[in-house]
Amino acid sequence: MCVRRLSFAFLSPLLVTFVHSTASAQTLITTSSSVRLRAAAAADARVVAELPLGTEVSACGAVTNGWREVETAAGIRGWIHGGLVEDLAPPSRVDTIERLIRKRLSRKADPPAARLELAALVERVMSEAATPQQKARMELARLRAVGGVIEALPVGARPGEPFDAWIDAHQALIEYHHVTGRYILRTDAVLKAHARHERSAATVAEELMWLAVTNGFAGECEGILRCYIGRTDATEGDYLRAYPEGRHVDAVIRRLQDRANWWLSRMTPVYGFEAALQCGELSPMIENLKFAVATASHPDRNGTIARLDEVARRCR
């Protein structure tokens, strides 16, 4: 294991005493995916290992032309370019990792392998979150990282390894959308995460609720209005009821207006709509949505309620 040797010389007229002590090696963390650990401090030196994003290594102290000598937990020693690692000091350990995670989540063009590494890093450090706010942020980061992986998955229920094993391990968070041939986050899993943090970390909880709104559902409603309206009430409606002055209110209102227009276009005999048979279920949902909009702080609140009223009138 890399340690730093510290030498102190105490001089006196009679003797020179050297006292040697060892100190724990500085811990570094890799800030990129598939970081190459090389046998020497040069870009063309032999690769002795490839380290995933978030790998912790011990600094051996030597620095040459921007390269740092390090040692892995498995005892493999080599050189990493200094631009690919960051100091991981214990007092700010989780904060440092969290900053790294946020930075990587903002990248939209990362390949699937890099996204898998990011998701693995988030899941590895989640248990280290100490405060309620930090725990909420980590859970949101996990869902976003998992969402990033499934965005990059090849089309198909079984896209092949290494994805198949990862999919099997994440069945509680993702589900297959047969129409698109792709996986999406389970909205119920996102809503459960929101419920866990709603009281202790309101700002992050709002982003979890917004994630549920934008995520959608895997199953198809197949033209059944009670399904479309019920899903909207459970996501957009719940968002407005929980966060009437939230940062995404404008987007939610616009979505509701678009949905109301679409529902109206389907409330005709051409699409099999029969008020006597369907409105018993639809009317309470529409009233719930009207109440949600009425609580929101938005300049077009009344216009949106009026549009929902038009939907309700089809049931009278």
C-alpha positions in Angstrom: 0.0 0.0 0.0 1.3 3.5 -0.9 2.4 5.5 2.2 4.3 8.7 2.5 7.6 8.5 4.3 8.2 11.6 6.4 11.7 12.4 7.6 12.5 14.9 10.3 16.1 15.8 11.2 16.9 17.1 14.7 20.4 18.6 14.9 22.4 19.1 18.0 26.1 19.6 18.6 26.4 16.0 19.7 24.3 14.0 17.3 21.9 14.0 14.4 18.8 12.0 15.0 16.5 10.9 12.1 12.9 10.1 13.0 10.9 8.4 10.3 7.1 8.1 10.4 4.5 6.9 8.0 1.2 8.7 7.1 -1.8 7.4 5.4 -1.6 7.8 1.6 -3.8 10.4 0.0 -6.9 9.0 -1.6 -7.9 9.9 -5.1 -11.0 9.1 -7.2 -11.1 8.7 -10.9 -13.3 11.3 -12.7 -13.6 9.6 -16.1 -14.7 6.3 -17.4 -12.2 3.5 -18.3 -9.2 5.4 -16.9 -6.0 3.7 -18.0 -3.5 2.9 -15.4 -0.1 2.8 -17.1 3.3 1.2 -16.2 5.1 4.5 -16.6 4.3 8.3 -16.7 3.7 8.5 -20.4 0.6 8.3 -22.7 2.2 5.5 -24.7 3.3 3.4 -21.7 1.9 -0.1 -21.3 -1.6 -0.3 -19.8 -1.7 -2.3 -16.6 -5.4 -1.8 -15.7 -8.5 0.0 -16.7 -10.3 1.7 -13.8 -14.0 2.6 -13.9 -15.4 6.0 -13.1 -15.3 6.5 -9.3 -12.5 4.1 -8.6 -10.6 5.0 -5.4 -6.8 4.7 -5.5 -4.0 5.6 -3.1 -1.5 8.3 -4.2 2.1 7.1 -3.9 3.5 10.6 -3.8 5.4 10.7 -7.0 4.4 13.2 -9.7 6.0 13.4 -13.1 5.0 15.8 -15.9 1.4 15.8 -14.7 1.2 12.1 -14.1 0.6 10.7 -10.6 1.8 7.3 -9.3 -1.0 5.5 -7.6 -2.0 2.1 -6.2 -5.4 0.3 -6.5 -7.1 -1.5 -3.6 -6.0 -4.7 -5.3 -2.4 -3.7 -5.0 -1.8 -2.8 -8.7 0.6 0.2 -9.0 0.9 2.5 -11.9 0.6 6.0 -13.3 -2.6 8.0 -14.0 -2.7 11.4 -15.6 -3.5 14.0 -13.0 -6.4 15.4 -15.0 -8.3 12.1 -14.5 -8.3 12.0 -10.7 -9.4 14.2 -7.9 -8.5 14.4 -4.3 -11.0 12.6 -2.0 -10.4 14.1 1.4 -12.4 12.4 4.1 -14.3 15.5 5.5 -15.7 16.3 2.1 -15.7 12.8 0.6 -19.5 12.5 -0.2 -19.6 16.1 -1.3 -16.8 15.5 -3.7 -18.4 12.3 -5.1 -21.7 14.1 -5.4 -20.2 16.9 -7.4 -18.6 14.3 -9.7 -22.0 12.6 -10.1 -23.8 15.9 -11.0 -21.2 16.7 -13.6 -21.4 13.3 -15.2 -25.2 13.4 -15.2 -25.1 16.6 -17.2 -23.3 14.8 -20.1 -25.8 13.7 -22.8 -23.4 12.0 -25.3 -21.8 9.4 -23.0 -21.7 5.9 -24.5 -23.6 3.0 -22.7 -20.5 1.7 -20.9 -19.8 5.1 -19.3 -23.5 5.4 -18.2 -23.3 2.0 -16.6 -20.2 3.1 -14.7 -22.0 6.2 -13.5 -25.0 4.3 -12.3 -22.7 1.8 -10.5 -20.9 4.7 -8.7 -24.2 6.3 -7.5 -25.4 3.0 -6.2 -22.1 2.3 -4.4 -22.1 5.6 -2.5 -25.8 5.9 -1.7 -25.4 4.3 1.7 -22.8 7.0 2.7 -25.3 9.8 2.4 -25.7 11.3 5.9 -28.4 14.1 5.9 -32.0 13.7 4.7 -31.2 16.2 1.8 -28.2 14.2 0.8 -30.1 10.9 0.8 -32.8 12.5 -1.3 -30.3 13.9 -3.8 -28.6 10.5 -4.1 -31.9 8.8 -4.8 -32.7 11.3 -7.5 -29.2 10.9 -8.9 -29.7 7.1 -9.0 -33.0 7.3 -10.9 -31.5 9.8 -13.3 -28.4 7.6 -13.8 -30.5 4.5 -14.4 -32.6 6.5 -16.8 -29.4 7.5 -18.6 -28.5 3.8 -19.0 -31.9 2.8 -20.4 -31.8 5.7 -22.9 -28.7 4.2 -24.3 -29.8 0.5 -24.4 -30.3 -1.1 -27.8 -33.9 -1.7 -28.8 -35.3 -5.0 -27.6 -36.3 -6.8 -24.4 -33.0 -8.7 -24.2 -30.3 -6.4 -25.8 -27.4 -8.8 -24.8 -24.6 -8.6 -22.3 -23.6 -6.7 -20.3 -27.0 -5.1 -20.4 -29.1 -8.3 -19.7 -27.5 -8.8 -16.3 -27.9 -5.1 -15.5 -31.6 -5.2 -16.5 -32.2 -8.3 -14.3 -30.6 -6.5 -11.4 -32.8 -3.4 -11.8 -36.3 -4.9 -12.3 -37.6 -2.9 -9.3 -36.7 0.4 -11.1 -37.3 -0.3 -14.8 -39.9 -1.9 -17.0 -40.2 -2.8 -20.7 -42.4 -0.7 -23.0 -43.6 -3.2 -25.6 -44.8 -0.6 -28.1 -41.5 1.3 -28.3 -39.3 -1.7 -27.6 -37.4 0.2 -24.9 -37.2 0.3 -21.1 -38.4 3.1 -19.0 -38.3 3.9 -15.3 -41.2 2.5 -13.3 -43.3 5.5 -12.4 -44.5 3.8 -9.2 -40.8 3.5 -8.1 -40.3 7.2 -8.8 -43.5 8.1 -6.9 -42.4 5.9 -3.9 -39.1 7.8 -3.9 -41.0 11.1 -3.8 -43.1 9.9 -0.9 -39.9 8.9 1.1 -38.5 12.4 0.8 -41.5 14.7 0.5 -41.3 15.9 4.1 -37.6 16.0 4.7 -36.2 17.4 1.4 -38.9 19.3 -0.4 -36.8 20.8 -3.2 -35.4 17.4 -4.2 -38.8 15.8 -3.8 -40.3 18.2 -6.3 -37.7 17.1 -8.8 -38.7 13.5 -8.1 -42.3 14.3 -8.7 -41.4 16.1 -12.0 -39.4 13.0 -13.0 -42.6 11.0 -12.5 -44.5 13.5 -14.7 -42.1 13.4 -17.6 -41.4 9.7 -17.3 -44.8 8.4 -18.4 -46.0 4.8 -18.2 -45.0 1.6 -19.9 -48.5 0.2 -20.6 -50.8 1.5 -23.3 -54.2 3.0 -22.5 -55.4 1.8 -25.9 -57.9 4.6 -26.4 -59.5 4.3 -22.9 -60.1 7.8 -21.6 -60.3 6.9 -18.0 -56.8 5.5 -18.3 -55.3 8.6 -19.9 -57.1 11.0 -17.5 -56.4 8.8 -14.4 -52.7 8.7 -15.2 -52.6 12.5 -15.8 -54.3 13.1 -12.4 -51.8 10.8 -10.7 -48.8 12.7 -12.1 -49.5 16.2 -13.4 -52.4 16.6 -11.0 -50.4 15.4 -8.0 -47.6 17.7 -8.9 -49.8 20.7 -8.8 -51.5 19.7 -5.6 -48.1 19.2 -3.9 -46.2 22.1 -5.5 -48.7 24.8 -6.6 -45.8 27.3 -6.9 -43.2 24.8 -8.1 -40.6 25.5 -10.7 -42.3 23.3 -13.3 -45.9 24.6 -12.9 -45.8 26.3 -16.3 -44.8 23.1 -18.1 -47.4 21.1 -16.2 -50.1 23.6 -17.1 -49.1 23.4 -20.8 -49.2 19.7 -20.7 -52.7 19.7 -19.1 -54.0 22.1 -21.8 -52.6 19.8 -24.5 -54.1 16.7 -22.8 -57.5 18.4 -22.5 -57.5 19.2 -26.2 -56.7 15.6 -27.0 -59.4 14.2 -24.7 -62.0 16.5 -26.3 -61.0 15.2 -29.7 -61.7 11.6 -28.5 -65.0 12.3 -26.7 -67.1 11.6 -29.8 -69.0 8.5 -31.0 -66.4 8.1 -33.7 -64.0 6.9 -31.0 -66.6 4.9 -29.2 -67.3 7.5 -26.5 -70.6 7.0 -24.7 -71.2 9.5 -21.8 -73.7 7.3 -20.1 -71.2 4.5 -19.8 -67.9 6.3 -19.2 -68.6 9.6 -17.4 -69.3 8.0 -14.0 -65.5 7.3 -13.8 -64.3 10.4 -15.8 -66.1 13.1 -13.9 -64.4 12.7 -10.5 -61.0 12.6 -12.2 -61.7 15.8 -14.1 -62.9 17.5 -10.9 -59.7 16.5 -9.2 -57.7 18.0 -12.0 -59.7 21.2 -11.9 -59.0 21.4 -8.2 -55.3 20.9 -8.8 -55.1 23.6 -11.3 -57.1 26.0 -9.1 -54.4 25.7 -6.4 -51.6 26.5 -8.8 -49.9 29.9 -9.2 -50.1 30.5 -12.9 -51.4 33.3 -15.1 -53.4 30.9 -17.3 -54.9 29.0 -14.4 -58.5 30.1 -15.2 -58.1 29.3 -18.9 -56.9 25.8 -18.1 -59.8 25.3 -15.8 -62.2 26.5 -18.5 -60.7 23.9 -20.9 -61.2 21.2 -18.4 -64.8 22.4 -17.9 -65.3 21.8 -21.6 -64.2 18.2 -21.0 -66.6 18.0 -18.1 -69.5 19.3 -20.2 -69.2 16.3 -22.5 -70.3 14.3 -19.5 -73.5 16.3 -18.8 
